[in-house]
Amino acid sequence: QVQLVESGGGLVQPGGSLRLSCAASRSIFSRDAMGWYRQPPGKQRELVATMTSGTSTNYADSVKGRFTISRDNAKNTVYLQMNSLKPEDTAVYYCNLRRPTGLGFQDYWGQGTQVTVSS
């Protein structure tokens, strides 16, 4: 079992920046896919960014060029640098770890961290 703990959320003005961190309670491996998802108020959870083994990344169109996902396997941590934040980025942000198993994948989720973009 892997526990994920997010941090770094908060209130920021439009145009500002935040850096989210997600620390895993156990080692993460290069074969694990790590990602960030978000759930805006009243909406379904949506993908923000993912990073598979190596350096392959995928971003939602709405955050391309503004957000950057990175990971440090030695520290068992994944990050999300968010720049040029907009009010529509307001959401609860969740960290995800997807670990390959013999039968498919095992997903792990953090508890979420609130990001509010408002003046």
C-alpha positions as CSV (number, residue, x, y, z in Angstrom):
1,Q,0.0,0.0,0.0
2,V,1.3,3.5,-0.9
3,Q,0.0,6.6,0.7
4,L,0.2,9.9,-1.2
5,V,0.2,13.3,0.6
6,E,-0.2,16.5,-1.4
7,S,0.8,19.9,-0.2
8,G,1.3,23.4,-1.6
9,G,-2.2,24.4,-2.3
10,G,-3.7,27.7,-1.3
11,L,-5.2,31.0,-2.4
12,V,-3.4,32.9,-5.2
13,Q,-4.3,35.9,-7.4
14,P,-4.8,35.4,-11.1
15,G,-1.4,35.4,-12.9
16,G,0.3,34.0,-9.9
17,S,2.1,30.7,-9.3
18,L,2.0,27.7,-7.0
19,R,4.0,24.6,-6.7
20,L,2.2,21.4,-5.6
21,S,4.1,18.5,-4.1
22,C,3.1,14.9,-3.6
23,A,5.1,12.7,-1.3
24,A,4.7,8.9,-1.4
25,S,5.1,6.9,1.7
26,R,7.0,4.2,-0.1
27,S,9.5,4.1,-3.0
28,I,8.2,5.0,-6.4
29,F,9.8,3.4,-9.4
30,S,10.5,4.5,-12.9
31,R,7.9,2.1,-14.2
32,D,5.2,4.0,-12.1
33,A,3.2,6.6,-13.9
34,M,2.6,9.7,-11.8
35,G,-0.1,12.3,-12.4
36,W,-2.1,15.2,-11.2
37,Y,-5.9,15.4,-11.6
38,R,-8.3,18.1,-10.4
39,Q,-11.9,18.5,-9.6
40,P,-13.4,21.9,-10.1
41,P,-16.5,22.8,-8.0
42,G,-19.5,21.0,-9.3
43,K,-17.6,19.2,-12.0
44,Q,-16.0,15.8,-12.5
45,R,-12.4,15.0,-11.9
46,E,-10.2,15.7,-14.9
47,L,-6.7,15.0,-15.9
48,V,-4.2,17.8,-15.6
49,A,-0.8,16.2,-16.3
50,T,0.9,12.8,-16.2
51,M,4.4,11.6,-16.4
52,T,5.1,8.0,-17.4
53,S,8.4,6.1,-17.0
54,G,11.3,8.2,-18.2
55,T,10.3,11.7,-19.1
56,S,7.2,11.2,-21.2
57,T,4.6,13.8,-20.2
58,N,1.0,14.5,-21.2
59,Y,-0.9,17.7,-20.4
60,A,-4.5,18.8,-20.6
61,D,-4.9,21.4,-23.4
62,S,-6.1,23.9,-20.8
63,V,-2.8,23.9,-18.9
64,K,-0.2,23.4,-21.7
65,G,2.5,26.0,-21.5
66,R,1.5,27.0,-18.0
67,F,1.9,23.9,-15.9
68,T,4.9,21.6,-15.6
69,I,5.0,18.1,-14.0
70,S,8.2,16.7,-12.7
71,R,9.3,13.8,-10.4
72,D,12.2,13.0,-8.1
73,N,12.2,9.2,-7.6
74,A,15.0,9.5,-5.0
75,K,12.7,11.6,-2.9
76,N,9.5,9.7,-3.8
77,T,8.0,13.0,-4.8
78,V,6.2,14.4,-7.8
79,Y,5.6,18.1,-8.4
80,L,3.3,20.3,-10.3
81,Q,4.6,23.8,-11.1
82,M,1.6,26.0,-12.0
83,N,2.2,29.4,-13.5
84,S,-0.1,32.1,-15.0
85,L,-2.9,30.8,-12.9
86,K,-6.5,31.6,-13.9
87,P,-9.7,31.5,-12.0
88,E,-10.8,28.5,-13.9
89,D,-7.8,26.6,-12.4
90,T,-9.7,26.7,-9.1
91,A,-10.2,23.1,-8.0
92,V,-9.1,20.3,-5.6
93,Y,-5.9,18.8,-7.0
94,Y,-5.2,15.2,-6.5
95,C,-2.0,13.2,-6.9
96,N,-2.1,9.8,-8.6
97,L,0.3,6.9,-8.8
98,R,-0.5,4.2,-11.3
99,R,1.6,1.1,-10.7
100,P,1.8,-1.8,-13.2
101,T,0.8,-5.1,-11.8
102,G,0.7,-8.6,-13.3
103,L,-3.0,-8.1,-14.2
104,G,-3.1,-4.5,-15.1
105,F,-2.7,-1.4,-12.9
106,Q,-3.1,-0.4,-9.3
107,D,-4.1,3.2,-8.7
108,Y,-3.3,5.2,-5.6
109,W,-4.7,8.6,-4.8
110,G,-3.9,11.4,-2.4
111,Q,-6.5,13.2,-0.3
112,G,-6.3,16.3,-2.4
113,T,-5.2,19.9,-1.9
114,Q,-7.4,23.0,-2.6
115,V,-6.2,25.6,-5.1
116,T,-8.2,28.8,-5.3
117,V,-7.4,31.4,-7.9
118,S,-9.1,34.7,-7.1
119,S,-8.5,38.4,-6.7
